[in-house]
Amino acid sequence: MQILIVDDNEMVRRGVKLLLSSWPAYVVCGEASNGKEAVAKTQQLQPNLILLDISMPGSNGFEIAVAIRREFPAVKIIILSQHDKLRLLPRALEAGADACIDKNSLSTELLTTIHSVVGNADALGTEDVP
Amino acid sequence: MAFNNDQSTGTAARELQLRVNERFGVLPNFFQLSPETPEITEKLWGFARAAYLDNPLPSVFKERLFVRLSRFCAVRYCIARHTGFLIGLGRPAGDEAARAETIEDVVKLLRRPLSRGPELESYLSLCSECPAPLGEMPTADTQIEDGLFSLASHVFLQTADAPKCLNVLERLLGTVRLQYLLLFLAFVRAAHYWTRVHPEIQFEDDINQLLATNEALASCILDDPESSTDKVTQSILDEIPALRLKADKAVGLLASIVDSSDDAIVSKTLDGIITSWNHSAERMFGYLESEAIGQHINLIIPDDRRGEEATILADLRKGKRIEHFETIRVRKDGTRLDISLTISPLRDHAGNVIGASKVARDITDRKRAEKALRDTENELRTLAESLESQVQLRTQELETRNTQITQQAEQLRELSNRLQYTQDEERRRIARDLHDSAGQVVTALGMHLSSITQGAAEPEVRKTVEESREMVRQLATEIRTVSYLLHPPLLDENGLPDALRWYTEGLVQRSDLKIVLDISTDFKRLPDAVEMALFRIVQECLTNIHRHSRAKTATIRLARGVSTAVLEVRDDGVGIAKDTLAAILTQRSGVGMAGMRERVRHLRGDLDIQSDSTGTTISISLPVVTGSVGDKEIAYKANAAV
């Protein structure tokens, strides 16, 4: 599975890559640090899944989600946010996202959420298992 | 003028004597006194006829009056002759028809004294009060005749009472009869005079015989004890010492009044020479009477006032009186004194102005008092003016200061608003920094630890890393909470209701307070500044309730008016102490409250605090200019500009 990581914070991107590296099926095909780059990389790399940070300087994550969804209806989008997931979820779904993860819970929820979004039931059981 | 010769004179005189004799029935010697000048006798006869004989007054009345008046003539001829006519020796007033009187009647008439003093007054009263004018002239020996004769006697003698007697006579007789009476008196006077200038006149024989045979009558006529002119004169002379004494007493009294007067009384001639100088003048001016009398009045007039004296003297010569003339005089020792002068002209018996009396009152004290009063008034006026200008100056200063203070207060308020705005913005920035920077790093750290956990073979290491990851997770939560409290991102993203819900839920978790949120469903987005203000106010209120009120429940009601946003925060706590509330209301206390108040004031809103033992209610109303959610920036600016 080709995954595009979109976050302006390089440390967050590295963290996400580290978490994903424990699961060989998930391949990070590219990284973007702003909305414009995200759209370009999506067009260029055709990823199956985009991990999209909602708050980046100069761009609104919801708007990027809407734009990408319009062009790539099949791509899965998981919104990453520093905010409370429950408050964010309605707007994330409205913008065409498939799920929403509180960044504070990334280390525990990233893999399960991806599994849930891509429908890889097997993966669920192996969460957090190298 | 031509004189007659002896022959013709003798003829004319004889013819006249015949006519006189024919009229009187006798020939009185009166008409034979100047045989050489028959024309004079003729004129006397003419006068006698006109004034006496043909005078329309009753004959007996005239004759009795003639007798009565003749008592005042030193020459006894008239009284004797006319007494004779009256008793029938000849005819009374040359009237054949007139009835002769008895000797007793005449004696009675002759014994009547001249009425004077009270007796005259009683006659004057009588004649003034009886009906007038008299229809008939009074008959003989009546009270009214006696009164009339008395009044006529005074007129005849020209006594001091003559004028009033004349007035009464005029009333009594009427003008025509009075004129005849006066004409008669004139003739009697002429007759008396004529006899006095002809002392050689002799009684006629019939009179000599009458007197020789009637002792009482002779006594009355020849030895009249009271009624001759000489006697009247003598009686007046007799009164002179008493009058003089009276006058002296009056003068003495006047002199003592003058001397005892507190006013200086000075008299002077029209040339200004001092003629009298009383004790007060001595005291007032310092000159003794002996020093002053004979000196010129300039003695006490200062050089610069000499002109006054000429004016005063000129006025005096015209008979003018000068009253309360305030001027300055000089004492013997050279000191000046303020005086008030009253100057009256002095006249001689003929009414000519011969000098002046001056009454001078020392008004130095009064003048001094007046000056003191004037000075005091001036001082007070100056003081008042100075005070007024000081007050004006002070008022200006105060106004300026007030303006400055108002400006400073306005500047302070503006600064306070800027501070609040800056504080809000800073909080927002710090919150974002905390959240985005520190928060991201912590997030990354958490993921790294997670990765290490996954790769760790040693259970010990794995456990330690797990614990570290949990600590990082807590740290991230803390950072987020702190960041949200600094500036809730929901306020920007979702608006006030969501931000309040998030905040109150957090507070409920952190405290025992129950919070009821009552937000109207139509409560939409408001300008940023308004949302921020309301959020902060709720935050402040709830912090206060949590810390101080001991309330169990707080109720927050948020609603929209037509052009306002209305917030009410109520608690069921113990209320704010009265003095604390007073201090809060007068802005002397409560920093949090003051901040709240400033936010409301800046947005031109109203804030009200009601508090008692059942709790506290804070009500806030903020105007909302725009209803458009999408035009927040414009709305904010508009609100701030209101």
Interface residues (C-beta under 8 A of the other chain):
Chain A: N9 M11 V12 R14 G15 V16 L18 L19 S21 S22 S55 Q82 H83 D84 R87 K103 N104 S105 L106 S107 T108 L110 D128 V129 P130
Chain B: H435 D436 G439 Q440 V441 V442 T443 A444 L445 G446 M447 H448 L449 S450 S451 T453 Q454 G455 R469 R473 A476 T477 R480 P489 L490 N494 D498 W502
